[in-house]
Amino acid sequence: MDLRLGAAIAATDAEREAVASILGPPESGWDGGQRQAADGHVAHRGRAARQRRHLLIPVLHAVQERIG
């Protein structure tokens, strides 16, 4: 199945809750929290995100179970 996403769509509260159920609450704007001016345009936590890559499938399953 091809995914064809048009304009960026903000995540719903239910989607955010499903992701947080696996990853915990976001720590910064780069993790899905509120963006601050200090976040700028640079991702400082790239290595940390790569270390949590194994959680992608469990997060997608959590979203699918809650949202469909």
N, C-alpha and C positions, 0 to 999 in steps of 0.2 A: 504494500500500500504506500502510495506517495503522500507525503504531507505537503500541502501547499498553503503556507501561511501568508496572509496579506499583511495589513498593517498590524503593528504590535498590539496585542490585547493584554490588558492587565490581568493578573491572576485574581481569581475570586477568593473570598475569605475561606471557603471550603477547600479550595486547592492549596492555599497557604497552610491551613491546618493539617492537611494530609502530609505535606512535605515536612512540616515541623514535627509531626508524630515520629518521623524517622530521624531527621537531622537535628532536632531541637530548635529552639528559637534562633532567628538570625542574629549574628553578632554585629553586623555592619550593613551598610547599603549594598556592598558587594555581595553579601550573603542573602539578600532579599529583604533587608530591613529598610528603614527610612534613610534616604540618601542625605548626607550632610555636605556642605560646601567643601569640607576638608577631604571628602572622598575623591574629589577631582576626577581625573580621567585615567588614573593609573591603578591597576589591580596589584595590591601588595601581597596578596595571599595566594598567588597562583600555585605554589607548591602545596599548600594546605588543601586546596581544591583537588589537586591531582591525587593526593593521599586518600581522599574520600570518594574517589571515582567508583569504587566497588559498591557504593550505596545507591547508584543510579537505578538499577532494576528494582530494589525494594521500594524506593521512593515512587517510581512509576506504578508499581503494584498498589501502593497505598492510595495514590490519586485515583487509579482505576476503580478500586473497591469503594471509595467514597463518592466519586463523581460519575463514574461509568465510562 
